[in-house]
Each structure stands twice: as C-alpha cells, then as structure tokens.
Amino acid sequence: MDVLLIPGFWLDGDSWQPVTDALVAAGHRPHPLTLPGKAPGESAAGIGLRDHVDAVIAAMDALPQPLVLVGHSGGGSIAWAAADARPGAVARVVFVDALPFPAGGPVNDELPVVGDAVPLPDWSVFEPDDLVDLDDALRARFAAIAVPEPARVASDPQQLHDDARFAVPVTIIACEFPAATVHEVIASEAAWGAELRRLHALEIVELPTGHWPQLTRPAELASVVTSVVVATAGAA
C-alpha cells in the first residue's frame, strides 16, 4: 500500500526516515513529503496552508488508491484537508500527536513569526508535555535539522467541505495526551472537538512521549505506523 507521510512544523520529509525504513521492510511504499517553502533554498513567501494541502492532493493523485495519509502535528490538519478533498482515495488517516480540527480555525497562529516564516522557537514557547523525552542532545539535533515553517501555513484558516471525510477511518497515535483525553473531548461539547464526534471509525493508540516521537521514540513510532498500515492494507 502507498503511504504519504506529511511532516509537522519545522520538519521535512527526511524526518520520517525510521518510519519509511519500517514500511519498506513490511512491503509497503512510503512517500515522505517535503512541502512547499521548506526545501533547501526555497522561500516561504506567499506559501499558505492551502499550498501544502494542494501539494499533498497532487501527490495522492499520482499514486494508486486507496492510500494511507500520515500527518504529524500540524501535518495532521494538512492530511485531514487532503482527505476532505479526496475522501474516496483515502483508506485511513493517521494523526501522529494531532487531532482533526474543524474548518475555520488556524493550525497555530500564536507562534512567533519572523518575516514570512516561523523559525523553530525557543524551547520556552512549548508546554512541558511537548518536551517530554526531548533531552539536550535531541534538542540540539532538532535545532540542526529544523526548517522554518511558512507563516501562513500556521495562520491560515482550515478549509473543509465534504462530509464524506467522516467515513474515512482515523487512527490517532496519542503521545503527549492519553486516549482518555480524546474520549473526554468527544464526550464534551467543545467546538474544536466537532470533527472527532462525527468520525465513523476511530482507533487510538497510545505512545507516551513528547510531541516529537520521531525523535524521542523513533522505533516505537515506526512500529505503530507500520502495524496500522499493515492492518489497513489487509482490510482493503
């Protein structure tokens, strides 16, 4: 099965290396994406959230379907918008420490912007739960590979149009929040949980760590994603 891997903020396609290796070993075809404005030498100017969504849709349209979309952090919102655009092409969406947020809101418009981009901010900007297991060596590694995020990707409103997206099976790999928190959101009336409440099929897999499991628990993340893809392919 083909698997599109969508990185979160400040990361490129190479950040998925442990996962891509495991998927190849399991006989699947991973496609880690580096999104517009994040490749070496590219400018972030003028790049918005929809440009990233459209890049994923273009990659989907070039591959056999159905396929699996995997999105980490802000990449989860991009994956969800792509599933909304092509619900019949998606066998499953996997959210890595992310949730499907509703239309109208930004991914994160509170991050510090410098010019046209959001550089990796000081660690003090993040919540303690984000930084679990991210020791000094891993922080230095993250800083070394970090790519500034186009500012409008963080601040543009999410666009969703097709209720058929709710029929796409969803897996949430819960890292900095436990499964119980997701169930609490579903049971609540919080507006930002509206998408969760309408999902037809939801699986939650706990992988306790901070917000960047590809750095803090790469082998475990690779194993979980691969298991989900194997099960999805078997059910297709």
C-alpha positions as CSV (number, residue, x, y, z in Angstrom):
1,M,0.0,0.0,0.0
2,D,1.1,3.5,-0.7
3,V,1.6,5.8,2.3
4,L,2.0,9.5,2.2
5,L,3.9,10.9,5.2
6,I,3.3,14.6,6.0
7,P,5.7,16.2,8.4
8,G,4.8,18.7,11.1
9,F,6.1,22.2,11.5
10,W,9.9,22.7,11.1
11,L,10.4,19.2,9.7
12,D,10.9,17.9,6.2
13,G,10.4,14.5,4.5
14,D,13.7,13.2,5.9
15,S,12.3,13.3,9.4
16,W,10.2,10.2,8.6
17,Q,13.3,8.0,8.0
18,P,12.7,5.5,10.8
19,V,9.1,5.1,9.6
20,T,9.9,4.8,5.9
21,D,12.5,2.1,6.6
22,A,10.0,0.1,8.6
23,L,7.3,0.5,5.9
24,V,9.6,-0.7,3.2
25,A,10.7,-3.7,5.2
26,A,7.0,-4.6,5.6
27,G,6.5,-4.4,1.8
28,H,4.7,-1.0,1.6
29,R,5.6,2.1,-0.4
30,P,6.2,5.2,1.7
31,H,6.3,8.7,0.2
32,P,7.7,11.2,2.7
33,L,6.9,14.7,1.6
34,T,8.9,17.9,1.9
35,L,6.2,20.6,1.5
36,P,6.4,23.9,-0.5
37,G,8.6,26.5,1.0
38,K,10.6,24.0,3.1
39,A,13.1,22.6,0.7
40,P,16.7,23.9,0.7
41,G,16.8,27.3,-1.0
42,E,13.0,27.7,-1.2
43,S,11.3,30.9,0.0
44,A,8.4,30.8,2.4
45,A,7.0,34.0,1.0
46,G,3.4,33.6,-0.3
47,I,3.1,29.9,0.8
48,G,-0.2,29.3,2.6
49,L,-1.9,26.3,4.2
50,R,-3.8,25.5,1.0
51,D,-0.5,25.3,-0.9
52,H,0.6,22.5,1.4
53,V,-2.8,20.8,1.1
54,D,-2.7,21.1,-2.7
55,A,0.8,19.5,-2.7
56,V,-0.5,16.5,-0.8
57,I,-3.5,16.2,-3.1
58,A,-1.2,16.3,-6.2
59,A,0.9,13.5,-4.6
60,M,-2.2,11.5,-3.9
61,D,-3.5,11.9,-7.5
62,A,-0.2,10.5,-8.8
63,L,-0.4,7.3,-6.7
64,P,-2.5,4.1,-6.7
65,Q,-5.5,4.4,-4.4
66,P,-6.8,3.9,-1.8
67,L,-3.8,5.0,0.2
68,V,-2.9,6.0,3.8
69,L,-2.2,9.5,4.9
70,V,0.0,10.0,7.9
71,G,0.3,13.5,9.4
72,H,2.4,14.6,12.4
73,S,1.3,17.7,14.4
74,G,0.4,20.5,12.0
75,G,0.7,17.9,9.2
76,G,-2.4,16.3,10.7
77,S,-4.5,19.3,9.6
78,I,-3.0,19.1,6.1
79,A,-3.8,15.3,5.9
80,W,-7.3,15.9,7.1
81,A,-7.9,18.6,4.5
82,A,-6.5,16.3,1.8
83,A,-8.8,13.6,2.9
84,D,-11.7,16.1,2.7
85,A,-10.7,16.8,-0.9
86,R,-10.4,13.1,-1.9
87,P,-12.3,11.0,0.7
88,G,-12.7,8.1,-1.7
89,A,-8.9,7.9,-2.3
90,V,-8.0,7.5,1.4
91,A,-8.1,4.2,3.2
92,R,-7.1,5.7,6.6
93,V,-5.7,8.9,8.1
94,V,-3.2,8.5,10.8
95,F,-2.7,11.5,13.2
96,V,0.6,11.5,15.0
97,D,0.1,13.5,18.2
98,A,-2.6,15.5,16.4
99,L,-6.3,15.7,16.1
100,P,-8.7,16.5,13.3
101,F,-9.6,20.1,13.8
102,P,-12.7,21.7,12.3
103,A,-12.9,24.3,9.5
104,G,-12.4,28.0,10.2
105,G,-9.5,28.0,12.6
106,P,-5.7,28.1,12.2
107,V,-3.3,25.4,12.9
108,N,-1.4,27.6,15.3
109,D,-1.4,31.4,15.0
110,E,0.3,32.0,18.3
111,L,3.9,31.1,17.2
112,P,6.4,33.8,16.8
113,V,6.8,35.0,13.1
114,V,10.0,36.4,11.6
115,G,9.3,37.9,8.2
116,D,7.5,35.3,6.1
117,A,8.3,32.3,8.3
118,V,8.1,30.8,11.7
119,P,11.5,29.6,12.8
120,L,11.8,26.9,15.4
121,P,11.2,29.0,18.6
122,D,12.9,28.9,21.9
123,W,12.0,25.9,23.9
124,S,10.3,28.1,26.5
125,V,7.5,28.6,24.0
126,F,6.4,25.0,24.3
127,E,4.4,23.3,27.0
128,P,6.3,20.9,29.3
129,D,4.3,17.9,27.9
130,D,5.6,18.8,24.4
131,L,9.2,18.3,25.6
132,V,8.9,15.0,27.4
133,D,11.9,12.8,26.5
134,L,13.4,15.6,24.3
135,D,16.8,15.8,26.1
136,D,19.6,18.2,25.3
137,A,21.1,16.0,22.6
138,L,17.8,15.6,20.9
139,R,17.0,19.3,21.2
140,A,20.3,20.1,19.5
141,R,19.6,17.6,16.8
142,F,16.1,19.1,16.2
143,A,17.6,22.6,16.0
144,A,20.1,21.4,13.5
145,I,17.5,19.9,11.1
146,A,14.7,22.4,11.7
147,V,13.3,24.2,8.6
148,P,11.4,27.5,9.1
149,E,7.7,27.0,8.6
150,P,5.9,29.3,6.1
151,A,4.0,31.7,8.4
152,R,0.7,31.4,6.6
153,V,0.6,27.7,7.0
154,A,0.3,28.3,10.7
155,S,-2.2,31.2,10.5
156,D,-4.4,30.4,7.5
157,P,-7.9,29.0,8.4
158,Q,-8.5,25.4,7.8
159,Q,-10.9,24.6,4.8
160,L,-13.2,21.6,4.8
161,H,-16.2,21.0,2.6
162,D,-17.1,17.3,2.1
163,D,-18.9,15.4,5.0
164,A,-17.7,12.2,3.3
165,R,-14.4,12.7,5.2
166,F,-16.1,11.4,8.3
167,A,-16.4,8.0,6.8
168,V,-12.6,7.7,6.4
169,P,-11.2,5.6,9.2
170,V,-8.9,7.5,11.6
171,T,-6.1,6.4,13.9
172,I,-4.7,8.8,16.5
173,I,-1.3,8.0,17.8
174,A,-1.6,9.7,21.2
175,C,1.8,10.9,22.5
176,E,1.6,13.9,24.9
177,F,-2.1,13.3,25.6
178,P,-3.6,9.9,26.7
179,A,-6.5,8.2,25.0
180,A,-8.7,9.3,27.9
181,T,-8.3,12.9,26.9
182,V,-9.5,12.2,23.4
183,H,-12.6,10.4,24.8
184,E,-13.2,13.4,27.1
185,V,-13.2,15.7,24.1
186,I,-15.6,13.5,22.2
187,A,-18.0,13.5,25.2
188,S,-17.7,17.2,25.7
189,E,-19.4,20.0,23.7
190,A,-16.1,21.8,22.9
191,A,-16.3,23.3,19.4
192,W,-12.8,22.1,18.5
193,G,-13.9,18.5,19.1
194,A,-16.7,18.6,16.5
195,E,-14.7,16.6,13.9
196,L,-13.9,13.9,16.4
197,R,-17.6,13.5,17.4
198,R,-18.6,12.8,13.8
199,L,-16.0,10.2,12.9
200,H,-17.4,6.8,11.9
201,A,-14.4,4.8,12.9
202,L,-11.7,5.9,15.4
203,E,-8.8,4.0,16.7
204,I,-6.5,5.4,19.4
205,V,-3.0,4.0,20.0
206,E,-1.0,5.4,23.0
207,L,2.7,6.1,22.5
208,P,3.6,8.0,25.7
209,T,6.3,10.6,25.0
210,G,6.5,14.2,23.9
211,H,5.3,15.9,20.8
212,W,8.1,14.6,18.5
213,P,8.1,10.8,18.7
214,Q,10.2,10.6,15.5
215,L,13.0,12.0,17.6
216,T,12.2,10.6,21.1
217,R,10.8,7.1,20.3
218,P,11.5,6.5,16.6
219,A,11.5,2.7,16.7
220,E,8.2,2.6,18.5
221,L,6.6,5.2,16.2
222,A,7.8,3.2,13.2
223,S,6.3,0.0,14.7
224,V,2.9,1.6,15.4
225,V,2.6,3.3,12.0
226,T,3.6,0.1,10.2
227,S,1.2,-2.0,12.2
228,V,-1.6,0.4,11.3
229,V,-0.7,0.3,7.6
230,V,-0.5,-3.5,7.6
231,A,-3.9,-3.8,9.2
232,T,-5.4,-1.2,6.8
233,A,-4.0,-3.0,3.7
234,G,-5.3,-6.3,5.0
235,A,-8.8,-4.8,5.3
236,A,-8.8,-3.0,1.9
